[in-house]
Structure formats: structure tokens, C-alpha cells
């Protein structure tokens, strides 16, 4: 650059410096442009070289693709030929399978026919064996019957000889005896003799006895009819009583259930409680289940509750009975033993609300319970060995 500026020696000093700076700046710009041109040229050359390589690779790839295409086409032709061969073999195998299946079906049919024939032969053989056994039994029976008949014939001949001898003793001929013969077989004669023997001796008062027994039978028949009518009436009464009991029980159960749920909420300050019948279709025959869900707890049976919770639940159930139908008095023995002071107070207040309708007799050692009592009774021993009963009316001491 200095050499290029030295070519202008005649320029004034100030003007020369400005011109020098301008030319120096222009020269630097030209050099930068030249350098950029060299860089662009280098990049162009690299691009051309890269393009050549890409063309070569593309040409090589096209050749490889052509070779692969040719190989694929050849493989496709081979696969097509093999597919045709396999299809022909499949057709022949299907035909062979159909023939084999038809032969198997025919063989199976023949086998079933042979099995049926064998079963039939076995059945016929059993029938023949049974027939042979029956024939043997029949033959044996015929032999026995023949022997019995021979014995009976011999007996008949002996009896006939005895009868002929009696006829001779009575001076009767055979023809006269035949004229006196009764109609019927020998079996009929034997049956008639047996029936006459069963009649026993003749009862001369038989007609009167029959009349008495007939009157007795009519009397008993009237009694039976009265009993049947009474049974129907009793069944009707029982049915009416059952319907009335079921209606009253259902109504009482509904009211007690409502009171139980309300009192449980008062006792436990929340929660849910209800009673359910195990057999709603037959309430008098089923049982009662108790469903309880205390505040902050899941539903659980009575057996899994604490002693205090069980005691409060029983108290709530007792008071719900009292609310439905108050009793003249109620006897409670140590029911508050498992309760803490807060629950004893709630229990005592609940008893205090219902004592206007029912007189409660409470056995307790809890002071909170005694605070709500109207009268206190206790046993003391002022002297050793001498017990005395003390009665205190609270209204006399509490204004």
C-alpha cells in the first residue's frame, strides 16, 4: 500500500494526506473485495469439486440401484415361479387332504357302524343270556310244577278212593254223588271253606252291634266335622292376629327407628344410626340389624365399638323404646360405668328429659349421675355390724 501511495509525490501535504487516506481506504476495500473474491472462488471450486464427487457418487449409486433393480426383478421372477409352484403344490395338497378327509370320514363311519354292530351284538348276547337264564328258570319251574302236579294227582286219587269208600258206606252210587256236586272248581271250594272259617262263630247280636257301631261312627264323624270347622276358625283368627301384629310391629319399628336415629345424634353429637329388618317380607320371623356410623368414623358393628360407645348405643336404644311407649318405671344397673364424665352428663340429661313420663331407678357410683337424681338412697354403717338405709330427697337441700 505504501508503494502504491508513493506513486503520487506531487500532492500537497494536507491534500496528500487526505487523498492518501482515501486511497488507502479504497485500496483496503479493494483488497477485502479481492480476498472475498478469492474466498468465493475457493468455495466455488470446492462446490464444483463436491458436485463432481456427488455426480460420481450419484452415477455409482444409479449403477448400484440398476444392479439392485435387476437383482430384485430376477428375485421377483424367481419368487413368482416359486409361488406358482407352491400354489400348484397347495392345490394338489388340498386335493390330497380332501381325499384323505373323505377316506377318514368313510373309515370313521365304518368304525362307528362296527361299534354299533358290536354294541348291538353285546346287547343281543346279554338278551340271549337273560333269555337262556329265564328259560332255565322256566324249565326248572315246569319241573317243579310237574312234580307238584304228580303229587297232587296222587293225593286226588287217594282222596277219590276215600270218597268212594264213604259213598259205599252211605250206600250211594257215583251217579248219585255227582248229582249232589256243587258248581265250581276245587279252588273255589277251598276259598269258600277258608272264608267260612274266617267268619268264625255266628254272633246272634250282630245286627244290634252293627247299629251301635254305625251310630258311634256318625257321632265321631260329627266330632271330626266340628273340629275341622273349629280349625278353620282358629286359622282365620291366627291369620288376623298375625296381620295385626305385623302392622303394629311395623309401625312401632318405624317410630323406634326414627327415635333411635335422633337420640344417637344427640348422644354422639352427629353420626348416623338406624335399625333394619333382616327379612322385610316376614318381619315377625326375621331379626333386626343395627347400622351405626359415629362422627368421624366409618360404619362398624356394635362389637367393634369401645365400651363407652356400646353403653351409649344401648342407652339410646332403651330411651327410644321409652319414647315410643313410656313404661311406669325403668330399672338401670351401673349402665354408666364405662362412660367418661362428659358422656355421663349427656346420659344424665337425657334421662332427666324422660323422667317426667317414666320413673327411673338407677344404681350408680358416678357423681354426675347422682347430680340429676331427685332422690338418693344408700346403705351406710354408722356402727360396726349395723347397716342402715338412708334416703335423701334433693329438693329438701337444693333450692
LUMLOFI-821811 format. One record per residue (C-alpha): residue number from 1; residue in three letters; y, x, z. Coordinates in steps of 0.5 Angstrom, whole numbers. Each point is the difference from the previous one (the first is absolute). Last residue first. Layout:
BEGIN
+-----+------+-------+-------+-------+
| seq | type |    c2 |    c1 |    c3 |
+-----+------+-------+-------+-------+
| NUM |  ALA |     Y |     X |     Z |
...
+-----+------+-------+-------+-------+
END
This chain:
BEGIN
+-----+------+-------+-------+-------+
| seq | type |    c2 |    c1 |    c3 |
+-----+------+-------+-------+-------+
| 399 |  UNK |   -49 |  -167 |   193 |
| 398 |  UNK |    -6 |     4 |     1 |
| 397 |  UNK |    -4 |     0 |     6 |
| 396 |  UNK |    -2 |    -7 |     1 |
| 395 |  UNK |    -1 |    -1 |    -7 |
| 394 |  UNK |    -5 |     6 |     0 |
| 393 |  UNK |    -5 |    -4 |     4 |
| 392 |  UNK |    -4 |     5 |     4 |
| 391 |  UNK |    -7 |    -2 |     2 |
| 390 |  UNK |    -4 |     5 |     4 |
| 389 |  UNK |    -8 |     0 |     2 |
| 388 |  UNK |    -2 |     3 |     6 |
| 387 |  UNK |    -6 |     5 |     1 |
| 386 |  UNK |    -2 |     3 |     7 |
| 385 |  UNK |    -4 |     6 |     0 |
| 384 |  UNK |     6 |     4 |     2 |
| 383 |  UNK |     6 |    -4 |     2 |
| 382 |  UNK |     5 |    -2 |    -5 |
| 381 |  UNK |    -5 |     0 |    -6 |
| 380 |  UNK |     3 |    -3 |    -6 |
| 379 |  UNK |    -2 |    -4 |    -6 |
| 378 |  UNK |     5 |    -3 |    -5 |
| 377 |  UNK |     3 |    -6 |    -3 |
| 376 |  UNK |     7 |     0 |    -4 |
| 375 |  UNK |     3 |    -6 |    -2 |
| 374 |  UNK |     5 |    -1 |    -6 |
| 373 |  UNK |    -2 |     6 |    -4 |
| 372 |  UNK |     4 |     4 |    -5 |
| 371 |  UNK |     1 |     6 |     5 |
| 370 |  UNK |    -7 |     0 |     1 |
| 369 |  UNK |    -1 |     2 |    -7 |
| 368 |  UNK |     4 |     6 |     0 |
| 367 |  UNK |    -3 |     2 |     7 |
| 366 |  UNK |    -7 |     1 |    -3 |
| 365 |  UNK |    -6 |    -1 |     4 |
| 364 |  UNK |    -2 |    -6 |    -3 |
| 363 |  UNK |    -4 |    -7 |     1 |
| 362 |  UNK |     4 |    -5 |    -3 |
| 361 |  UNK |    -1 |    -8 |     1 |
| 360 |  UNK |     4 |    -3 |    -6 |
| 359 |  UNK |     2 |    -7 |     1 |
| 358 |  UNK |     2 |    -3 |    -7 |
| 357 |  UNK |     5 |    -4 |    -3 |
| 356 |  UNK |     6 |     3 |     3 |
| 355 |  UNK |    -4 |     7 |     1 |
| 354 |  UNK |     1 |     1 |    -8 |
| 353 |  UNK |     6 |     3 |     0 |
| 352 |  UNK |    -1 |     5 |     6 |
| 351 |  UNK |    -7 |     2 |    -3 |
| 350 |  UNK |     4 |     3 |    -6 |
| 349 |  UNK |     5 |     3 |     5 |
| 348 |  UNK |    -6 |     3 |     3 |
| 347 |  UNK |    -3 |     3 |    -6 |
| 346 |  UNK |     7 |     3 |    -2 |
| 345 |  UNK |     0 |     3 |     7 |
| 344 |  UNK |    -7 |     3 |     0 |
| 343 |  UNK |     1 |     2 |    -7 |
| 342 |  UNK |     6 |     4 |     2 |
| 341 |  UNK |    -3 |     3 |     6 |
| 340 |  UNK |    -6 |     2 |    -3 |
| 339 |  UNK |    -6 |    -4 |    -1 |
| 338 |  UNK |    -8 |     1 |     1 |
| 337 |  UNK |     0 |    -4 |     7 |
| 336 |  UNK |     4 |    -6 |    -3 |
| 335 |  UNK |    -6 |    -4 |     0 |
| 334 |  UNK |    -2 |     1 |     7 |
| 333 |  UNK |    -3 |    -7 |     1 |
| 332 |  UNK |     3 |    -6 |    -3 |
| 331 |  UNK |    -1 |    -7 |     2 |
| 330 |  UNK |     3 |    -6 |    -4 |
| 329 |  UNK |     2 |    -6 |     3 |
| 328 |  UNK |     1 |    -7 |    -3 |
| 327 |  UNK |    -1 |     2 |    -7 |
| 326 |  UNK |     5 |    -1 |    -6 |
| 325 |  UNK |    -3 |    -1 |    -7 |
| 324 |  UNK |     3 |     3 |    -6 |
| 323 |  UNK |     5 |     5 |     4 |
| 322 |  UNK |    -6 |     1 |     5 |
| 321 |  UNK |    -4 |     3 |    -5 |
| 320 |  UNK |     5 |     4 |    -3 |
| 319 |  UNK |     1 |     3 |     7 |
| 318 |  UNK |    -7 |     2 |     0 |
| 317 |  UNK |     0 |     3 |    -7 |
| 316 |  UNK |     7 |     4 |     2 |
| 315 |  UNK |    -3 |     2 |     7 |
| 314 |  UNK |    -7 |     3 |    -4 |
| 313 |  UNK |     5 |     3 |    -5 |
| 312 |  UNK |     4 |     3 |     6 |
| 311 |  UNK |    -6 |     3 |     3 |
| 310 |  UNK |    -3 |     3 |    -6 |
| 309 |  UNK |     6 |     3 |    -1 |
| 308 |  UNK |     0 |     3 |     7 |
| 307 |  UNK |    -7 |     3 |    -1 |
| 306 |  UNK |     2 |     3 |    -7 |
| 305 |  UNK |    -2 |    -3 |    -6 |
| 304 |  UNK |    -7 |     2 |    -4 |
| 303 |  UNK |    -4 |    -6 |     2 |
| 302 |  UNK |     5 |    -5 |    -2 |
| 301 |  UNK |     0 |     1 |    -7 |
| 300 |  UNK |     5 |     4 |    -4 |
| 299 |  UNK |     6 |    -1 |    -5 |
| 298 |  UNK |     4 |     6 |    -1 |
| 297 |  UNK |     5 |     2 |     5 |
| 296 |  UNK |     8 |     0 |     1 |
| 295 |  UNK |     0 |    -7 |     4 |
| 294 |  UNK |    -7 |    -2 |     1 |
| 293 |  UNK |    -4 |    -3 |    -5 |
| 292 |  UNK |    -6 |    -5 |     2 |
| 291 |  UNK |    -5 |    -4 |    -3 |
| 290 |  UNK |    -5 |    -4 |     5 |
| 289 |  UNK |    -6 |    -3 |    -3 |
| 288 |  UNK |    -3 |    -7 |     2 |
| 287 |  UNK |    -7 |    -3 |    -1 |
| 286 |  UNK |    -3 |    -4 |    -4 |
| 285 |  UNK |    -4 |    -7 |     1 |
| 284 |  UNK |     6 |    -5 |     2 |
| 283 |  UNK |     4 |     3 |    -5 |
| 282 |  UNK |    -5 |    -2 |    -6 |
| 281 |  UNK |     4 |     2 |    -7 |
| 280 |  UNK |     4 |     4 |     4 |
| 279 |  UNK |    -5 |     5 |     2 |
| 278 |  UNK |     2 |     6 |     3 |
| 277 |  UNK |     6 |    -3 |     3 |
| 276 |  UNK |     7 |     4 |     0 |
| 275 |  UNK |     4 |     1 |     6 |
| 274 |  UNK |     7 |     4 |    -1 |
| 273 |  UNK |     4 |     6 |     2 |
| 272 |  UNK |     6 |     3 |    -3 |
| 271 |  UNK |     5 |     5 |     3 |
| 270 |  UNK |     6 |     0 |     4 |
| 269 |  UNK |     3 |     0 |     7 |
| 268 |  UNK |    -7 |     1 |     3 |
| 267 |  UNK |     0 |    -6 |     5 |
| 266 |  UNK |     5 |    -4 |    -4 |
| 265 |  UNK |    -4 |     1 |    -7 |
| 264 |  UNK |    -7 |    -1 |     3 |
| 263 |  UNK |     3 |    -6 |     3 |
| 262 |  UNK |     2 |    -3 |    -7 |
| 261 |  UNK |    -6 |     2 |    -3 |
| 260 |  UNK |    -4 |    -3 |     6 |
| 259 |  UNK |     4 |    -7 |    -1 |
| 258 |  UNK |    -1 |     0 |    -7 |
| 257 |  UNK |    -8 |     1 |     1 |
| 256 |  UNK |     0 |    -5 |     6 |
| 255 |  UNK |     3 |    -5 |    -5 |
| 254 |  UNK |    -5 |     1 |    -6 |
| 253 |  UNK |    -6 |     0 |     5 |
| 252 |  UNK |     2 |    -6 |     3 |
| 251 |  UNK |     1 |    -4 |    -6 |
| 250 |  UNK |    -7 |     3 |    -3 |
| 249 |  UNK |    -3 |    -2 |     7 |
| 248 |  UNK |     2 |    -7 |     0 |
| 247 |  UNK |    -2 |    -1 |    -8 |
| 246 |  UNK |    -7 |     4 |     1 |
| 245 |  UNK |    -1 |    -4 |     7 |
| 244 |  UNK |     2 |    -7 |    -4 |
| 243 |  UNK |    -5 |     2 |    -6 |
| 242 |  UNK |    -5 |     2 |     5 |
| 241 |  UNK |     0 |    -6 |     4 |
| 240 |  UNK |     0 |    -5 |    -6 |
| 239 |  UNK |    -6 |     4 |    -2 |
| 238 |  UNK |    -3 |    -1 |     7 |
| 237 |  UNK |     1 |    -7 |     0 |
| 236 |  UNK |    -3 |    -1 |    -7 |
| 235 |  UNK |    -6 |     4 |     2 |
| 234 |  UNK |    -1 |    -4 |     6 |
| 233 |  UNK |     1 |    -7 |    -4 |
| 232 |  UNK |    -5 |     3 |    -5 |
| 231 |  UNK |    -5 |     2 |     6 |
| 230 |  UNK |     1 |    -7 |     3 |
| 229 |  UNK |    -2 |    -3 |    -6 |
| 228 |  UNK |    -6 |     4 |    -1 |
| 227 |  UNK |    -2 |    -1 |     8 |
| 226 |  UNK |     0 |    -8 |    -1 |
| 225 |  UNK |    -4 |     1 |    -7 |
| 224 |  UNK |    -5 |     4 |     4 |
| 223 |  UNK |     0 |    -5 |     6 |
| 222 |  UNK |    -1 |    -6 |    -5 |
| 221 |  UNK |    -6 |     4 |    -3 |
| 220 |  UNK |    -3 |     1 |     7 |
| 219 |  UNK |     0 |    -7 |     1 |
| 218 |  UNK |    -3 |    -2 |    -6 |
| 217 |  UNK |    -5 |     5 |     1 |
| 216 |  UNK |    -2 |    -3 |     7 |
| 215 |  UNK |     0 |    -7 |    -3 |
| 214 |  UNK |    -5 |     3 |    -5 |
| 213 |  UNK |    -4 |     4 |     5 |
| 212 |  UNK |    -1 |    -7 |     4 |
| 211 |  UNK |    -2 |    -4 |    -6 |
| 210 |  UNK |    -5 |     6 |    -1 |
| 209 |  UNK |    -3 |    -1 |     7 |
| 208 |  UNK |     0 |    -7 |    -1 |
| 207 |  UNK |    -4 |     0 |    -6 |
| 206 |  UNK |    -5 |     6 |     2 |
| 205 |  UNK |    -2 |    -4 |     7 |
| 204 |  UNK |    -7 |     0 |    -2 |
| 203 |  UNK |     0 |     7 |    -2 |
| 202 |  UNK |    -7 |     2 |    -4 |
| 201 |  UNK |    -3 |     6 |     1 |
| 200 |  UNK |     2 |     6 |    -4 |
| 199 |  UNK |     4 |     0 |    -7 |
| 198 |  UNK |    -2 |     7 |    -1 |
| 197 |  UNK |    -8 |    -2 |    -1 |
| 196 |  UNK |     2 |    -6 |    -5 |
| 195 |  UNK |     4 |     5 |    -4 |
| 194 |  UNK |    -6 |     5 |     0 |
| 193 |  UNK |    -5 |    -5 |    -2 |
| 192 |  UNK |     4 |    -3 |    -6 |
| 191 |  UNK |     1 |     8 |    -2 |
| 190 |  UNK |    -7 |     1 |     0 |
| 189 |  UNK |    -2 |    -7 |    -4 |
| 188 |  UNK |     5 |     2 |    -5 |
| 187 |  UNK |    -3 |     7 |     0 |
| 186 |  UNK |    -7 |    -3 |    -2 |
| 185 |  UNK |     3 |    -4 |    -5 |
| 184 |  UNK |     3 |    -7 |     0 |
| 183 |  UNK |    -3 |    -7 |     0 |
| 182 |  UNK |    -4 |    -2 |     6 |
| 181 |  UNK |    -8 |    -1 |    -1 |
| 180 |  UNK |    -3 |    -6 |     2 |
| 179 |  UNK |    -3 |    -2 |    -7 |
| 178 |  UNK |    -3 |     7 |     0 |
| 177 |  UNK |    -4 |    -1 |     7 |
| 176 |  UNK |    -3 |    -6 |    -3 |
| 175 |  UNK |    -2 |     4 |    -6 |
| 174 |  UNK |    -3 |     6 |     4 |
| 173 |  UNK |    -4 |    -5 |     4 |
| 172 |  UNK |     1 |    -2 |     7 |
| 171 |  UNK |    -5 |    -1 |     5 |
| 170 |  UNK |     4 |     3 |     6 |
| 169 |  UNK |    -5 |     6 |     1 |
| 168 |  UNK |     0 |     1 |    -8 |
| 167 |  UNK |     7 |     0 |     0 |
| 166 |  UNK |     1 |     5 |     5 |
| 165 |  UNK |    -6 |     4 |    -4 |
| 164 |  UNK |     4 |     0 |    -6 |
| 163 |  UNK |     7 |     2 |     4 |
| 162 |  UNK |    -4 |     6 |     3 |
| 161 |  UNK |    -2 |     2 |    -7 |
| 160 |  UNK |     7 |    -1 |    -3 |
| 159 |  UNK |     2 |     4 |     6 |
| 158 |  UNK |    -4 |     6 |    -2 |
| 157 |  UNK |     1 |    -1 |    -8 |
| 156 |  UNK |     8 |     0 |     2 |
| 155 |  UNK |    -1 |     6 |     4 |
| 154 |  UNK |    -4 |     4 |    -6 |
| 153 |  UNK |     6 |    -2 |    -4 |
| 152 |  UNK |     5 |     2 |     5 |
| 151 |  UNK |    -4 |     7 |     0 |
| 150 |  UNK |     0 |     0 |    -8 |
| 149 |  UNK |     7 |    -2 |     0 |
| 148 |  UNK |     2 |     6 |     5 |
| 147 |  UNK |    -4 |     5 |    -4 |
| 146 |  UNK |     4 |    -3 |    -7 |
| 145 |  UNK |     6 |     0 |     4 |
| 144 |  UNK |    -1 |     8 |     2 |
| 143 |  UNK |    -2 |     2 |    -7 |
| 142 |  UNK |     6 |    -4 |    -3 |
| 141 |  UNK |     5 |     3 |     5 |
| 140 |  UNK |    -3 |     7 |    -2 |
| 139 |  UNK |     1 |    -1 |    -7 |
| 138 |  UNK |     7 |    -3 |     1 |
| 137 |  UNK |     1 |     7 |     4 |
| 136 |  UNK |    -3 |     4 |    -6 |
| 135 |  UNK |     4 |    -4 |    -5 |
| 134 |  UNK |     6 |     1 |     4 |
| 133 |  UNK |    -1 |     7 |     0 |
| 132 |  UNK |    -1 |     0 |    -7 |
| 131 |  UNK |     6 |    -4 |    -1 |
| 130 |  UNK |     4 |     5 |     4 |
| 129 |  UNK |    -3 |     6 |    -4 |
| 128 |  UNK |     2 |    -4 |    -6 |
| 127 |  UNK |     7 |    -1 |     2 |
| 126 |  UNK |     1 |     7 |     2 |
| 125 |  UNK |    -3 |     2 |    -7 |
| 124 |  UNK |     4 |    -4 |    -3 |
| 123 |  UNK |     6 |     2 |     3 |
| 122 |  UNK |    -2 |     7 |    -1 |
| 121 |  UNK |    -1 |    -1 |    -7 |
| 120 |  UNK |     7 |    -4 |    -1 |
| 119 |  UNK |     3 |     6 |     4 |
| 118 |  UNK |    -3 |     5 |    -5 |
| 117 |  UNK |     2 |    -5 |    -6 |
| 116 |  UNK |     7 |     0 |     2 |
| 115 |  UNK |     0 |     8 |     1 |
| 114 |  UNK |    -3 |     1 |    -7 |
| 113 |  UNK |     5 |    -5 |    -3 |
| 112 |  UNK |     5 |     4 |     4 |
| 111 |  UNK |    -2 |     6 |    -3 |
| 110 |  UNK |     0 |    -3 |    -7 |
| 109 |  UNK |     7 |    -2 |     1 |
| 108 |  UNK |     1 |     7 |     3 |
| 107 |  UNK |    -3 |     3 |    -6 |
| 106 |  UNK |     4 |    -4 |    -5 |
| 105 |  UNK |     6 |     1 |     3 |
| 104 |  UNK |    -1 |     8 |     0 |
| 103 |  UNK |    -2 |    -1 |    -7 |
| 102 |  UNK |     6 |    -3 |    -1 |
| 101 |  UNK |     4 |     5 |     4 |
| 100 |  UNK |    -3 |     5 |    -4 |
|  99 |  UNK |     1 |    -3 |    -7 |
|  98 |  UNK |     7 |    -1 |     2 |
|  97 |  UNK |     1 |     7 |     3 |
|  96 |  UNK |    -3 |     3 |    -7 |
|  95 |  UNK |     5 |    -4 |    -3 |
|  94 |  UNK |     6 |     2 |     4 |
|  93 |  UNK |    -3 |     8 |     0 |
|  92 |  UNK |     0 |    -1 |    -8 |
|  91 |  UNK |     7 |    -3 |     0 |
|  90 |  UNK |     2 |     6 |     5 |
|  89 |  UNK |    -3 |     5 |    -4 |
|  88 |  UNK |     4 |    -3 |    -6 |
|  87 |  UNK |     6 |     0 |     4 |
|  86 |  UNK |    -1 |     8 |     2 |
|  85 |  UNK |    -1 |     2 |    -7 |
|  84 |  UNK |     7 |    -4 |    -2 |
|  83 |  UNK |     3 |     4 |     6 |
|  82 |  UNK |    -3 |     6 |    -2 |
|  81 |  UNK |     3 |     0 |    -7 |
|  80 |  UNK |     7 |    -3 |     3 |
|  79 |  UNK |    -1 |     6 |     5 |
|  78 |  UNK |    -1 |     5 |    -5 |
|  77 |  UNK |     6 |    -3 |    -4 |
|  76 |  UNK |     4 |     0 |     6 |
|  75 |  UNK |    -2 |     8 |     1 |
|  74 |  UNK |     2 |     1 |    -7 |
|  73 |  UNK |     7 |    -3 |     1 |
|  72 |  UNK |     1 |     3 |     6 |
|  71 |  UNK |    -2 |     7 |    -3 |
|  70 |  UNK |     5 |    -1 |    -6 |
|  69 |  UNK |     5 |    -2 |     5 |
|  68 |  UNK |    -1 |     6 |     4 |
|  67 |  UNK |     1 |     4 |    -6 |
|  66 |  UNK |     6 |    -3 |    -2 |
|  65 |  UNK |     3 |     0 |     7 |
|  64 |  UNK |    -2 |     7 |     0 |
|  63 |  UNK |     4 |     1 |    -6 |
|  62 |  UNK |     5 |    -4 |     2 |
|  61 |  UNK |     1 |     4 |     6 |
|  60 |  UNK |     0 |     7 |    -4 |
|  59 |  UNK |     5 |    -3 |    -4 |
|  58 |  UNK |     4 |    -3 |     6 |
|  57 |  UNK |    -1 |     7 |     3 |
|  56 |  UNK |     3 |     4 |    -6 |
|  55 |  UNK |     5 |    -5 |     0 |
|  54 |  UNK |     2 |     1 |     7 |
|  53 |  UNK |     0 |     7 |    -1 |
|  52 |  UNK |     5 |    -1 |    -5 |
|  51 |  UNK |     4 |    -4 |     4 |
|  50 |  UNK |     0 |     5 |     5 |
|  49 |  UNK |     2 |     5 |    -4 |
|  48 |  UNK |     5 |    -4 |    -3 |
|  47 |  UNK |     3 |    -2 |     7 |
|  46 |  UNK |     0 |     7 |     2 |
|  45 |  UNK |     4 |     2 |    -6 |
|  44 |  UNK |     4 |    -6 |     1 |
|  43 |  UNK |     1 |     2 |     8 |
|  42 |  UNK |     2 |     7 |    -3 |
|  41 |  UNK |     5 |    -2 |    -5 |
|  40 |  UNK |     3 |    -5 |     6 |
|  39 |  UNK |     0 |     6 |     4 |
|  38 |  UNK |     3 |     5 |    -5 |
|  37 |  UNK |     5 |    -6 |    -2 |
|  36 |  UNK |     2 |     0 |     8 |
|  35 |  UNK |     1 |     7 |     0 |
|  34 |  UNK |     4 |    -1 |    -6 |
|  33 |  UNK |     4 |    -5 |     3 |
|  32 |  UNK |     1 |     4 |     6 |
|  31 |  UNK |     2 |     6 |    -4 |
|  30 |  UNK |     5 |    -5 |    -4 |
|  29 |  UNK |     3 |    -2 |     7 |
|  28 |  UNK |     0 |     7 |     2 |
|  27 |  UNK |     4 |     2 |    -6 |
|  26 |  UNK |     5 |    -6 |     1 |
|  25 |  UNK |     1 |     2 |     7 |
|  24 |  UNK |     1 |     7 |    -2 |
|  23 |  UNK |     5 |    -3 |    -6 |
|  22 |  UNK |     4 |    -4 |     5 |
|  21 |  UNK |     0 |     6 |     5 |
|  20 |  UNK |     2 |     5 |    -5 |
|  19 |  UNK |     5 |    -5 |    -3 |
|  18 |  UNK |     3 |    -1 |     7 |
|  17 |  UNK |     0 |     8 |     1 |
|  16 |  UNK |     3 |     1 |    -7 |
|  15 |  UNK |     5 |    -5 |     1 |
|  14 |  UNK |     2 |     4 |     6 |
|  13 |  UNK |     0 |     7 |    -3 |
|  12 |  UNK |     2 |    -1 |    -7 |
|  11 |  UNK |    -6 |     0 |    -5 |
|  10 |  UNK |     0 |     6 |    -4 |
|   9 |  UNK |    -7 |     2 |     2 |
|   8 |  UNK |    -4 |    -5 |    -2 |
|   7 |  UNK |    -7 |     3 |    -2 |
|   6 |  UNK |    -1 |     2 |     8 |
|   5 |  UNK |    -1 |    -7 |     1 |
|   4 |  UNK |    -7 |     0 |    -4 |
|   3 |  UNK |    -2 |     7 |     4 |
|   2 |  UNK |     2 |    -3 |     7 |
|   1 |  UNK |    -5 |    -6 |    -2 |
+-----+------+-------+-------+-------+
END
